[in-house]
Amino acid sequence: MIVPPASCWKWVIVTHLHQRSVFRRGGVSRLRLAGLCAFALQFSAGALELNVPGEPIQVHGFVSQGFIKSNANNYLAESTRGSFEFTEVGLNFSKELTDRLRVGVQLFARRLGPLDGFDANFDWFYLDYRWADWLGIRAGRVKLPFGLYNEINDIDSARVPILLPQSIYPTSNRDFLLAQTGGEIYGRFSLASAGALEYRAYGGTLFLRSTTPPNSPYQIGKLNAPYVVGGRILWETPLEGLRVGGSLQALRLDADFFFNQSIFGPLQAAGILPPEFTGKVGVQIPATLWVGSAEYSAGALLLAAEYSRWYVSLNSSQSVLFPNISTMVSERFYGMLAYRVKPWLHPGLYYSGYYTDVQNRSGRANMQHDAAATLRFDINEYWLLKLEGHFMYGTAALDPTLNHDRPLTDLQKTWGVLLVKTTAYF
């Protein structure tokens, strides 16, 4: 009669990382966002400057439309039949109020398969005061400095791949990993002949929405993140173009689960659960994430590699219904190459690996390897087109709910994905 919730804890740890930020109280309507973008796109490429007193307001924006097709297994969307549910729209504003004080904000909306629905949100916003080169302070909803490229996850024009290596930058986790609401200190030190050192340290929280998965024996009540703290250090080495560094992040998710009477009633009658139990189970999920990074850029060439481990555990107030899980360690890594052949042609390659548990590397459900190739065409200074193919081995990062609730062990082990994406930006 005991409920075996093996899939429950995995859903909490993995699927809740897919949940969207709900920092929506300042959200605007789709119509307003569309109007702002239409207004901005009337201007030529480059930053738009609004005529206001003092320094001008810098305005940037982008509109992207993509297509996803896989030959087996639905990936990010209903991709086996081909999906255009891959749309992004963003508009950001920034202004220097003084020589040291700057403000900025971005409105963002997207549709990626079942994620989001074109609701416009304040994706990030900040108040930034730079006291000196070695010390600055930001407050607001600030981008997380995790790895080399987390901060450009929303800037398609700033990279070659359509999808950054998903082992470390999963796009389904974008709203969870992109930014935190709180504060940050940052700075850069010159080390003379030894190069330079850049640091960032932050602390705050995440705003999350609780969503109960289909056919669950429970309902999810509150879901919050009491804290998220972390930082990054990057060393710009004496070898021009080479930088190395490390990032560390720690956070905790708290959730309340309310089980149905039909589930816990028989367990109470059998004396397995105490008679005063009402069905509420409190769960805490602490997590620690780190990544080591290296990048070399020389002229038209870019080489990058990163290695990461994520430590996640689960503590439950009622282990009969929701068992405690000791620390589970996932392993993530990639190597990437990009080269600008012509000003209008940028090919790129990467290989990415992901293991859900370093202690169990066998089986398709416990791993996913991704070999990707991209062609980026810069049609002009404000419009680009990308073509990208992925050869996949393993199913660890797939979403069962997108695949008719089939277990990951039943999905195709070897499969492929084709993506096409075009972006207009200014």
C-alpha positions in Angstrom: 0.0 0.0 0.0 3.0 2.3 0.3 3.1 4.8 -2.6 6.4 4.3 -4.5 7.2 7.9 -5.6 10.5 7.2 -7.4 9.3 9.3 -10.3 8.0 12.0 -8.0 11.3 13.2 -6.5 12.9 13.1 -9.9 10.1 15.2 -11.3 10.6 17.7 -8.5 14.3 17.9 -9.0 14.3 17.9 -12.8 11.0 19.1 -13.9 10.8 22.0 -11.4 14.0 23.3 -12.9 11.9 23.7 -16.1 9.4 26.0 -14.3 9.1 29.6 -15.4 9.9 32.6 -13.4 6.7 34.3 -12.2 8.0 37.7 -11.7 4.9 38.9 -13.6 3.5 41.8 -11.6 5.2 44.2 -13.8 4.3 42.3 -17.0 2.8 44.0 -20.0 0.3 42.8 -22.5 1.2 41.1 -25.7 -0.3 44.0 -27.6 1.9 46.5 -25.8 5.1 44.5 -26.4 4.1 44.1 -30.1 3.6 47.9 -30.3 6.9 48.6 -28.7 8.8 46.3 -31.1 7.0 47.6 -34.1 7.9 51.2 -33.1 11.6 50.2 -32.5 11.9 48.3 -35.8 11.1 51.4 -37.8 14.6 52.6 -37.1 17.9 51.5 -38.8 20.2 48.8 -37.4 22.2 49.6 -34.3 21.1 51.0 -31.0 18.2 53.3 -31.0 18.6 56.6 -29.1 15.6 58.3 -27.7 15.8 62.0 -27.4 15.4 62.7 -23.7 17.1 65.2 -21.4 20.7 64.2 -20.5 22.3 61.0 -21.9 20.2 59.2 -24.5 18.3 56.0 -23.7 19.8 53.0 -25.6 17.2 50.7 -27.0 17.9 47.2 -28.4 15.5 44.5 -29.5 15.2 41.2 -31.4 12.5 39.0 -33.0 13.3 35.3 -33.6 11.4 32.5 -35.3 12.6 29.0 -35.3 11.6 25.5 -36.5 12.4 22.2 -34.8 12.2 18.7 -36.5 13.4 15.4 -34.9 13.3 12.0 -36.5 12.5 10.3 -33.2 11.6 11.5 -29.7 9.9 14.9 -29.1 12.5 17.4 -28.1 11.6 20.8 -26.6 8.3 20.7 -28.6 6.2 18.3 -30.6 9.2 18.0 -32.9 8.7 14.6 -34.5 6.0 16.2 -36.7 7.9 19.5 -37.0 7.1 22.5 -34.8 7.2 26.3 -35.2 6.7 26.7 -31.5 10.1 28.3 -31.2 9.6 32.1 -31.0 11.3 34.8 -29.0 10.8 38.6 -28.8 12.7 41.0 -26.6 13.1 44.7 -26.2 15.5 46.3 -23.7 16.3 49.8 -22.5 19.3 51.2 -20.7 20.4 54.7 -19.7 23.4 56.2 -18.0 22.0 58.5 -15.3 25.4 59.7 -14.2 29.0 58.7 -15.0 28.7 55.9 -12.4 25.0 55.1 -12.3 23.1 53.1 -14.9 19.7 51.5 -15.2 18.4 48.9 -17.6 15.3 46.6 -18.2 14.3 44.0 -20.7 10.8 42.8 -21.8 10.8 39.3 -23.1 8.3 36.8 -24.4 8.7 33.4 -26.0 7.0 30.2 -27.0 9.0 27.0 -26.9 6.8 24.0 -27.1 4.7 23.8 -23.9 6.9 26.4 -22.2 5.6 30.0 -21.9 2.8 31.4 -24.1 4.0 34.8 -25.4 3.3 36.4 -22.0 5.6 39.5 -21.8 7.6 39.7 -18.6 10.4 41.8 -17.2 13.1 39.4 -18.0 15.8 41.4 -16.2 16.2 44.9 -14.7 18.9 46.5 -12.7 20.2 49.6 -11.0 24.0 49.6 -11.5 26.4 51.9 -9.6 30.1 51.5 -10.4 32.2 53.1 -7.7 35.5 52.1 -9.3 36.8 49.6 -11.7 37.4 47.1 -8.9 34.0 47.6 -7.2 30.5 48.0 -8.6 27.0 47.2 -7.2 23.9 46.0 -9.0 20.4 45.5 -7.6 17.2 44.2 -9.2 16.6 41.1 -11.3 20.2 40.5 -12.3 21.6 38.0 -14.8 23.4 35.1 -13.2 27.1 34.9 -14.1 27.2 31.1 -14.5 29.8 29.7 -16.8 31.0 31.6 -19.9 27.7 32.1 -21.8 24.7 32.1 -19.4 24.4 35.9 -19.8 24.0 35.7 -23.6 21.4 32.9 -23.5 18.8 35.4 -24.6 21.0 37.1 -27.3 20.9 34.9 -30.4 23.1 37.4 -32.4 25.9 37.1 -29.8 26.7 33.4 -30.5 27.0 30.9 -33.3 24.9 28.0 -32.1 21.1 28.1 -32.0 21.2 26.0 -28.8 24.1 26.5 -26.5 25.5 23.2 -25.2 22.4 21.9 -23.4 24.4 19.9 -20.8 25.3 23.2 -19.1 22.9 25.8 -20.6 19.5 23.9 -20.9 17.1 26.2 -22.7 14.1 24.6 -20.9 15.7 26.0 -17.7 16.2 29.4 -19.1 13.9 31.3 -16.7 15.3 29.4 -13.8 18.9 29.9 -14.5 19.0 33.3 -16.3 18.6 35.8 -13.5 18.0 36.1 -9.7 16.3 38.9 -7.8 18.6 40.5 -5.3 22.0 42.1 -5.4 25.4 41.7 -6.8 28.9 43.1 -6.4 31.4 43.0 -9.2 34.8 44.4 -10.3 38.0 43.9 -12.3 41.5 44.0 -11.1 44.6 44.5 -13.2 47.4 42.0 -12.5 49.9 43.9 -14.6 52.0 41.3 -16.5 49.8 38.5 -15.1 46.7 39.7 -16.9 43.5 40.7 -15.1 40.9 39.2 -12.8 37.2 39.8 -13.0 34.8 38.8 -10.2 31.1 38.8 -9.5 29.3 37.7 -6.3 25.5 37.7 -5.8 22.7 36.8 -3.5 18.9 36.8 -3.7 16.0 34.6 -4.6 14.0 33.1 -7.4 10.3 33.5 -8.1 8.8 30.2 -9.2 5.4 29.0 -10.1 4.1 25.7 -8.8 2.6 23.4 -11.4 1.2 19.9 -10.6 2.2 17.3 -13.2 -0.7 15.4 -14.8 -2.1 12.3 -13.1 -0.2 13.0 -9.9 -1.2 11.6 -6.5 -0.6 15.0 -5.0 -1.1 18.7 -5.5 1.7 21.2 -5.1 1.2 24.1 -2.8 3.8 26.8 -2.2 7.1 26.6 -4.1 9.8 29.1 -3.3 13.5 29.6 -3.2 14.6 30.9 0.2 18.0 31.8 -1.2 20.3 31.6 -4.2 23.9 32.7 -3.8 27.0 32.4 -5.9 29.7 34.0 -7.9 32.2 33.7 -10.7 35.9 34.5 -11.2 37.5 34.9 -14.6 41.2 35.2 -15.2 42.2 37.0 -18.3 45.6 35.4 -18.8 48.8 37.0 -20.2 48.1 35.0 -23.4 45.9 37.4 -25.4 42.4 35.9 -26.0 42.7 33.2 -23.3 40.5 33.3 -20.2 39.8 30.7 -17.6 37.6 30.7 -14.6 35.1 29.0 -12.3 31.5 29.6 -11.2 29.7 28.4 -8.1 26.0 28.6 -7.1 24.0 27.3 -4.2 20.3 27.4 -3.7 17.3 25.7 -2.1 13.8 25.0 -3.2 11.0 24.6 -0.7 7.7 23.0 -1.6 4.5 21.7 0.0 2.8 18.6 -1.4 -0.8 17.7 -0.5 -1.5 14.0 -1.0 -5.0 12.7 -1.7 -7.0 11.0 1.1 -7.3 7.9 -1.0 -3.5 7.6 -0.9 -2.6 8.3 2.7 -5.9 7.0 4.3 -5.1 3.3 3.9 -1.5 3.9 5.2 -3.0 5.5 8.3 -5.4 2.6 8.8 -2.4 0.2 8.6 -0.5 2.3 11.2 2.2 3.3 8.7 1.3 6.9 8.9 0.3 8.7 12.2 -3.4 9.4 12.7 -2.9 13.1 12.9 -1.3 13.2 9.4 -3.4 15.5 7.1 -1.7 14.8 3.8 0.8 17.6 3.8 4.4 16.8 3.1 7.1 19.5 3.2 10.1 19.0 0.9 13.4 20.9 0.7 15.7 20.5 -2.2 19.2 22.0 -1.7 21.4 22.2 -4.7 25.0 23.2 -5.5 26.3 23.8 -9.0 29.8 24.5 -10.2 31.5 24.9 -13.6 35.1 25.3 -14.7 35.5 27.3 -17.9 38.2 28.0 -20.5 37.9 30.0 -23.7 40.4 31.0 -26.3 39.6 33.7 -29.0 42.0 34.7 -31.7 40.8 36.6 -34.7 38.2 34.5 -36.4 38.7 31.5 -34.2 36.9 30.6 -31.0 37.6 27.6 -28.8 35.7 26.9 -25.6 35.3 24.0 -23.1 33.5 23.7 -19.8 33.0 21.0 -17.2 30.3 21.1 -14.5 28.8 19.0 -11.7 25.4 19.7 -10.1 24.7 18.3 -6.6 21.1 17.9 -5.7 19.4 16.2 -2.7 15.9 16.0 -1.2 14.7 16.2 2.4 11.1 15.2 3.1 9.0 15.6 6.2 7.3 12.3 5.5 9.6 9.7 3.9 6.8 7.1 3.5 5.1 9.2 0.9 8.1 11.1 -0.4 11.4 9.5 0.5 14.6 11.3 1.3 17.2 11.3 -1.4 20.8 11.5 -0.7 23.0 13.7 -2.8 22.8 12.9 -6.5 25.6 14.3 -8.6 25.2 14.9 -12.4 28.1 15.4 -14.7 28.0 17.9 -17.6 30.6 19.0 -20.1 31.3 20.2 -23.7 33.9 21.3 -26.2 33.1 23.9 -28.8 34.7 25.3 -31.9 33.6 28.3 -34.1 35.4 30.0 -37.0 34.4 33.0 -39.1 35.2 31.9 -42.7 33.7 35.1 -44.2 32.0 38.1 -42.6 28.7 36.6 -43.5 29.5 32.9 -42.7 30.2 31.5 -39.3 30.3 27.6 -39.0 30.5 26.0 -35.5 30.8 22.6 -33.9 30.4 21.3 -30.4 30.2 18.0 -28.5 28.2 18.0 -25.3 27.8 15.2 -22.7 25.4 14.8 -19.8 25.1 12.1 -17.1 22.3 12.3 -14.6 24.3 10.4 -12.0 28.1 10.0 -12.0 27.6 6.7 -10.1 25.4 5.2 -12.9 26.6 6.0 -16.4 25.0 3.1 -18.2 21.6 3.0 -19.9 20.0 5.5 -22.3 18.0 7.1 -19.5 21.1 8.1 -17.6 23.0 9.8 -20.3 22.7 12.1 -23.3 25.5 12.9 -25.8 25.0 15.6 -28.4 27.2 16.3 -31.4 26.0 19.5 -33.1 27.0 21.5 -36.2 25.8 25.0 -37.0 26.0 27.3 -40.0 25.3 31.0 -39.2 24.6 33.3 -42.2 24.7 37.1 -41.4 22.5 38.3 -44.2 23.1 42.0 -43.3 24.0 43.9 -40.2 20.6 43.4 -38.5 19.4 40.0 -39.9 20.8 36.5 -39.6 19.8 32.9 -40.4 21.1 29.7 -38.7 20.9 26.0 -39.6 21.8 23.4 -37.0 21.9 19.6 -36.8 22.2 17.4 -33.7 23.1 13.8 -33.5 21.9 12.5 -30.1 22.8 9.4 -28.2 20.7 8.8 -25.0 17.5 10.2 -23.6 18.4 11.6 -20.2 17.4 15.2 -21.0 14.1 14.4 -22.6 10.8 15.3 -21.1 8.5 12.3 -20.7 5.4 14.5 -20.8 6.3 15.6 -24.3 6.6 11.9 -25.3 3.2 10.6 -24.3 4.5 9.9 -20.7 6.6 7.0 -22.0 9.6 6.1 -19.7 12.9 7.4 -20.9 14.1 3.8 -21.1 11.5 3.2 -23.9 12.5 6.2 -26.0 14.7 5.9 -29.1 18.4 5.7 -28.0 19.9 7.2 -31.1 18.1 10.1 -32.7 18.6 13.4 -34.5 17.3 17.0 -34.5 17.3 19.7 -37.2 16.8 23.4 -36.2 16.3 26.5 -38.4 16.2 29.9 -36.8 16.1 33.5 -38.2 16.6 36.6 -36.0 16.2 40.3 -36.7 17.9 42.6 -34.2 19.0 46.1 -33.7 
